[in-house]
Amino acid sequence: MNNYTLKTADRLTHIKIVVVSLVAGIAVVGVGIAARPELPDMSTRLEARAPVLKPGKEVIWTQADQVTIR
């Protein structure tokens, strides 16, 4: 058997590669889900940690220096 290249590998070798990659992918997803930080419950208490910024007067930005040549 010549299983050290994908081109000459037999069917069992290809199946092993697919199974190992699927298991590795599932492990990566599982670790990612398990490592997600737990968010605090914000439904019971709200607190402001910074001053509230209110919008000021509306401003319109225009520029008429450009010349359009058609």
Order of alpha helices (4+ residues) and beta strands (2+ residues): alpha
